[in-house]
């Protein structure tokens, strides 16, 4: 029985190491409060982890200073032959309210998109002004593109 337990623990350790090896962590400085699905997240410096090739749609955001950690599953967008050289996050802005929409990881041709929450759908109906805000990885600069 001890040999079987030891073998099971060994296999679990290997699987954990393999999944952690495939993950990529990118740091973002988000200068504004934003919605992550149905949660309001404070401004701060976030470590964003996108899953490995087998769990490519797993997305985790963690702000150590804020004490915030959130997780979601995204759906793939983009694709093609061009690989993203720099990571960036895209936010939908309605008035003064921001919603995380997309995450693009360096070295991949496909990004991850979050489904619009009920709050975002309602906000988009009532707010006439809309913009897409791009926050590049590891900088505090914000690029604004009007729709």
C-alpha positions as CSV (number, residue, x, y, z in Angstrom):
1,X,0.0,0.0,0.0
2,X,2.9,2.4,0.8
3,X,4.4,1.8,-2.7
4,X,1.1,2.7,-4.4
5,X,0.7,5.9,-2.3
6,X,4.2,6.9,-3.1
7,X,3.7,6.3,-6.8
8,X,0.5,8.3,-6.8
9,X,2.2,11.2,-5.0
10,X,5.1,11.1,-7.5
11,X,2.7,11.2,-10.5
12,X,0.8,14.2,-9.0
13,X,4.1,16.0,-8.4
14,X,5.2,15.4,-12.0
15,X,1.8,16.7,-13.4
16,X,2.0,19.8,-11.2
17,X,5.5,20.5,-12.3
18,X,4.6,20.0,-16.0
19,X,1.6,22.3,-15.8
20,X,3.6,25.0,-13.9
21,X,6.4,24.9,-16.5
22,X,4.1,25.7,-19.3
23,X,2.6,28.8,-17.7
24,X,3.7,32.3,-18.5
25,X,3.6,35.2,-16.0
26,X,3.5,38.8,-17.2
27,X,3.3,41.9,-15.0
28,X,0.9,44.8,-15.7
29,X,0.4,48.2,-14.0
30,X,-3.3,48.9,-14.2
31,X,-3.9,52.6,-13.3
32,X,-7.7,52.3,-12.9
33,X,-10.3,50.2,-11.1
34,X,-11.9,47.7,-13.4
35,X,-14.5,44.9,-13.7
36,X,-13.3,41.4,-14.0
37,X,-16.4,39.4,-14.9
38,X,-18.8,40.3,-12.0
39,X,-16.1,41.6,-9.6
40,X,-14.7,45.2,-9.2
41,X,-11.0,45.0,-9.0
42,X,-8.8,47.9,-7.6
43,X,-6.0,49.6,-9.6
44,X,-2.6,48.1,-9.0
45,X,0.3,46.0,-10.2
46,X,-1.0,42.6,-11.4
47,X,0.8,39.4,-12.3
48,X,-1.2,37.8,-15.0
49,X,-0.7,34.1,-15.6
50,X,-2.0,32.4,-18.7
51,X,-2.2,28.6,-18.6
52,X,0.0,26.1,-20.4
53,X,-0.7,24.7,-23.9
54,X,-3.1,22.1,-22.5
55,X,-5.0,24.7,-20.4
56,X,-4.4,27.8,-22.7
57,X,-7.7,29.3,-21.7
58,X,-7.0,29.5,-18.0
59,X,-6.4,33.1,-16.8
60,X,-5.3,34.2,-13.4
61,X,-4.7,37.8,-12.1
62,X,-3.0,38.5,-8.8
63,X,-2.2,41.8,-7.1
64,X,-0.1,41.1,-4.0
65,X,-0.4,44.7,-2.7
66,X,-4.2,44.8,-3.2
67,X,-4.7,41.3,-1.8
68,X,-6.7,40.4,-5.0
69,X,-6.6,37.1,-6.8
70,X,-9.1,36.2,-9.5
71,X,-9.4,33.4,-12.0
72,X,-11.4,32.9,-15.2
73,X,-11.6,30.8,-18.3
74,X,-11.3,32.7,-21.6
75,X,-12.1,31.8,-25.2
76,X,-9.5,32.1,-28.0
77,X,-9.5,35.0,-30.4
78,X,-7.2,36.0,-33.2
79,X,-4.8,33.4,-34.5
80,X,-2.8,33.2,-37.7
81,X,0.9,33.2,-38.3
82,X,1.9,36.4,-36.5
83,X,3.1,36.0,-32.9
84,X,2.5,38.8,-30.4
85,X,5.9,40.2,-29.5
86,X,4.6,42.1,-26.5
87,X,1.8,41.3,-24.1
88,X,-1.1,43.6,-23.6
89,X,-4.5,43.8,-21.9
90,X,-7.6,45.3,-23.6
91,X,-10.3,47.0,-21.6
92,X,-13.7,48.2,-22.8
93,X,-14.5,51.7,-21.3
94,X,-18.1,53.0,-20.9
95,X,-18.1,56.5,-19.3
96,X,-15.7,56.1,-16.4
97,X,-16.2,52.3,-16.0
98,X,-13.7,49.8,-17.3
99,X,-14.2,46.1,-18.1
100,X,-11.4,43.6,-18.8
101,X,-12.0,42.3,-22.3
102,X,-8.9,40.6,-23.7
103,X,-5.4,39.4,-22.7
104,X,-2.6,38.9,-25.3
105,X,0.5,37.0,-24.2
106,X,3.9,37.5,-25.8
107,X,4.9,34.6,-28.1
108,X,1.4,33.5,-29.0
109,X,-0.7,34.3,-32.0
110,X,-4.0,33.8,-30.2
111,X,-5.3,35.9,-27.3
112,X,-7.9,35.2,-24.7
113,X,-11.2,37.0,-24.5
114,X,-13.5,37.2,-21.5
115,X,-17.3,36.9,-22.0
116,X,-19.2,40.1,-21.3
117,X,-20.8,40.0,-17.9
118,X,-24.4,41.0,-17.3
119,X,-23.1,44.3,-15.8
120,X,-21.1,45.1,-18.9
121,X,-24.0,44.3,-21.2
122,X,-26.3,46.6,-19.2
123,X,-23.6,49.4,-19.0
124,X,-23.0,49.2,-22.8
125,X,-26.7,49.8,-23.4
126,X,-27.0,52.9,-21.3
127,X,-23.6,54.5,-22.0
128,X,-23.2,56.1,-25.5
129,X,-19.4,56.7,-25.3
130,X,-17.3,53.6,-25.7
131,X,-13.5,53.2,-26.0
132,X,-11.0,50.4,-26.0
133,X,-8.1,50.9,-23.7
134,X,-4.8,49.0,-24.2
135,X,-2.4,48.5,-21.3
136,X,1.0,47.1,-22.4
137,X,2.9,44.6,-20.2
138,X,5.3,46.0,-17.6
139,X,4.5,49.7,-18.1
140,X,2.2,52.2,-16.7
141,X,1.4,53.7,-20.1
142,X,-2.2,53.5,-21.4
143,X,-3.0,53.6,-25.1
144,X,-6.6,54.8,-25.9
145,X,-8.3,53.9,-29.2
146,X,-11.8,55.3,-29.8
147,X,-14.3,53.0,-31.4
